[in-house]
Amino acid sequence: AKMIEITYTKSKDEFTLDMTGHAGSNEPGKDLVCCAVSTLFFTLANRIGGISDEHSVSYKVGAGHIEAHGRDTLEPLETILAGLTTLAEQYPEYITIKGDIC
């Protein structure tokens, strides 16, 4: 079975977020679950990039991976995690989320 797996760790001033897999809720190009998750991921990456210009934030973005350091990164993370959690609750057969708070 196809599924998007989301894992994260966070502490008071840094986080990592990883996403792997594909939802498989529809054929490629028409998979709205995958589209929604990808949109949230790229929104977070863009927001962290914007914050880094104004604050002491360092970050690294790769394929399905965001790592950020700096207290100002946690509010955008919380917002995106709320959206991802809502999607996981709506589509549990396509998305799982596991997180550790340090």
Summary of the structure (lengths in Angstrom):
residues: 102
radius of gyration: 13.6
end to end distance: 31.2
largest distance: 42.7
contacts: 297
relative contact order: 0.27
helix: 42%
strand: 31%
